[in-house]
Amino acid sequence: MSTAGLLLAALGAVVAVFGFARARGPWARYRALKAQEDNIARYESWRGGLRDTGPTGASVAMEMLRTQVRISAGIGGAGLVALLVGLFVVR
């Protein structure tokens, strides 16, 4: 294995870890907001009231968090690709 391959693999591993670690925070917050929104929807249906179908602050925040997770996962995926290229392609 060449030095360039090892360097690319190491850089890819660092970028992959960074990307996936960066995605953990927004993903956890997204799941918490989703659970809270589901709980409110269950309460509203039990109560018999109609829920407003317009966007809420939580739905806007969840969309922003999903965007952050997509970007971070893309960074992590690019790191994985660089890792694999460094390990298997560059010789």
ABEGO torsion letter per residue (X at the ends): XBAAAAAAAAAAAAAAAAAAAAAAAAAAAAAAAAAAAAAAAAAAAAAGBBBBABBBAAAAAAAAAAAAAAAAAAAAAAAAAAAAAAAAABX
